[in-house]
Amino acid sequence: EAIVSAAARENLSVILGLEHDPNWWNEITAPPEVLRDYLLVRVSRQEILQKALLERFGAETHWTGYYIADEIDDRSWRDPARQTILRHYIALLQERLRARDPARTVGISAFYRGRTEPGITATNLVAVLAETGIDHVLLQDGAGEKDPPAEYRTAYNQAFEAAWSEALP
């Protein structure tokens, strides 16, 4: 309430985050069939939260979007089969969010910490997000943790720029 109220008072837009699962990093290491079920449960939990947000803040014009708190890293989604599971989750979640609230945007974040080569990291992220309907991708580097070291960040940023340029002609 404080965030939405402050946004209205200052004439700012606000994107509200969906549920954060503190077990995310452990759960996403599960075998594919377990991972798929976990992500389906995540969709249901996010829908419950969305319903509550809409009941409370649905008329607020300063609330402009949703943020999926399930971050995409550069190590967990190397395998194409796992990428497909994640892509289906993201696409299904954004579809369900928009079914109740088509006007607000949906965003997600990704980050890299130098665990996978820059070109592969960028290609994998584009593959995961292809045709999901996501409006915004927030890309984080590990600068605050110096991981990857500064001299490698340019290569990652260039790889992401190239991958996005190819994906979005």
N, C-alpha and C positions, 0 to 999 in steps of 0.2 A: 504494500500500500504506500509506503514512504517513497519508493522509487517512482511509481506511477504518479503520485501526487507532485513530487518534485519536477518530474518531466513536464507535467501540465503547467505548473507554476512558472517554469523557465522556458516554456514553449519549445521543448526538446522532444525528439522521438525516442522511444524506448523499445528495445527488443527484450522480451522476457525469456529467461532460460527455462527449459523443461527440467525434469527430474535428473539429478546427478546420482549415479549409483557408485558408491565408494568401492564396490567390488568389481567394477567394470574391467579393470586390468587383469584380474584373476579369471573372471568369467570368459573373457574373449580368448583364452588359451584352451578352451574346451574342444573336444572333438567336434567335427562339423555338425552332426545331428543334434548334439547338445547345444552348441552355439546357436543353431537355427531356432530351437525352442526358447532359449534364453532371450533372443532378440524379439521373438513374437510376444513374449511376456512384457518386454520393454515397450513395445507398441501399445499394448493394453494399458500399461501404467501411465504412459504419456497421454493417452486419450482421456483417462480419468482426470489427470491434472489439467489438461486443456479445458475440459468441461467446467471444472471449478474456476479456472481463470476467466473463462467466458462469462460465467454467472456473475463473477465479481467485477470484472473490468471490461466486459464486452463492448460497452458504449464509449469507452475511453479512446478518443481519436489519436492521442499521443502514443498509444501502444500500437506499434506498426509491424511487429513480427515475433517469431519464435526462434529460439536458439536451441539446437539439439546439443546437449552437453556431452554426448558420447564422442570423444575426440578420436580422430584417425591418426595413427602413428605410422612411422616408416618401417616398422619391423613386423607387426602383427598380421599384416594383410598382403604379404608377398605372394602367397599361394593363390592362383586364379580361382580355385573353388571357394576359398574363404572370401575373396573379393566379391564373388557372385552373391554369397550369403549376405555380406554387408550391404552391397548395392540393393538387394531386394528389401532389406530392412529399411534403409534410408528412403527408398522409393515408396514403400508401403506407409511408413510413418508420415512422410510429407503428404501423401494422398489422403490419409485419414485426417490429418490436421486441416487440410484445405477443404475437405468435405463439410466440415462444420464452420470453417472460417476462411473463405476463399480470398479475402482481400489482404490478409496479412502475409508477409514474407516468411520464408523458412531458411535458416542458415545453420551451418555446422563448421567446426574448425578441424584443422589438421596440423600436425607439426612434424618436424624432422629433427633428429638428433645424430645424424651421421651414421645410422645403423645399416643403411642401404645406399648404394651408389646413386648420385643425384638424378641421372636420367631414368633409372628404374623407379626411384621414388616418385618422380613426377608422373611417369607413365602409369604407375599403379594407382595413384590418386585420381588421375583423370578417368581411368577404367572404372574405379569404384563409383565415382560420381556421375558417370555417363547415364543420361536418361533417367535421373532420379527426380528431376524437377526442383532441385535445390536452387535457391536464389542467390545465396551468399556463401562463399567459402572464406573463412578467416585462416590465413596461413601463418603459423608461428614458427620461428626458428628457436634454437636453443641458446640464443645470445646471452640471456641472463645467467645461464649455467655454463657458458663457454663450451657448449656441446651442440653442434660441432664447433671447432675453433674458427675464428673469424675468417681465416684464409680459405675456408671451404664454403662459407655461406654464399658467396657470389656464384659459385658453380651450381648450387642448389637453386638459387633464385633464377638464374638463366635457364636451367632445365625446366622449372615450372612455367616460366614465360613461354618457352618453346612448345611445351606440351599443351598448354592452354590455347596457344595460337593455332596449333594444328587441330585441336578439338573444336574450336569455335572459329571457323573461317570468317 
